[in-house]
């Protein structure tokens, strides 16, 4: 479609209006986000200072990839703060902060993250800037790649980045009335931004653009704090103007939205590449971990079998020894009993012999006496 014809296309102009709406939302949130990020940074450093009784909170030396947190894993090898991929789970090669600062900030970031389980994006941050740059800490709450560059003000971030920070930070949620559920207006606007700028047709129906803008207005009129800020009021006025049928989109507006859309597409490509890279790394890590676990289990089973084998051998040796001991003792007992029986038999034989001799003596005496009596009878 030629550019002149495209400018006359109502659906294309709707797409440009929706893009302008996202721009106004970002402008309405920038000072609010800067205020929250700066105040939280002061509070974190103060908490770390009191925790370790420090006179000053300074470092600038630590690398988040090799940082040892203040906390340690539990006896069951779990992160006590609930983080799935925590440095505490892989303590080998981790270094404690020499100034007792960065490990404590690491713990604070985890505990402030609103997701379950908490999942700070450590790839977006530089721990060497934690003590001096509030947004270096805030970037941990942007659960999307592409925010690694040094940025120190909300104006340097895109609208999704600001919405991520508000959605994923427990303390920041206390400054908005909206309850974050995943289908809330903050989440809807973040999703609509992606739908708008990732659109291949760059066209929207009237109902679509009006629904998008209504959500944007609802977000900026959150009654807790945002609604009462002047920049939010100005952004709402601009959004209401966008809904007018006679609103004119200029070539400047169009060029800006196209530029933002191109940046969003490039960002999406980086995000997909990062997702593929992370998935590949996680797969390799999981495979290596699985191999280590299997090898570990194999060693445990082998050790248990060896222990059982040694135990059985020991029991078998003991059993053989017991058999030999029992046989020897039985033999000795039998020999002893045999000797006793032999002695008893000898004693009995001797007694019988003595009785026989006694009887023979008695018989001899009686025979002599009988013969003497017969001779006396014959003489008479």
Order of alpha helices (4+ residues) and beta strands (2+ residues): alpha-alpha-beta-beta-alpha-alpha-alpha-alpha-alpha-alpha-alpha-alpha
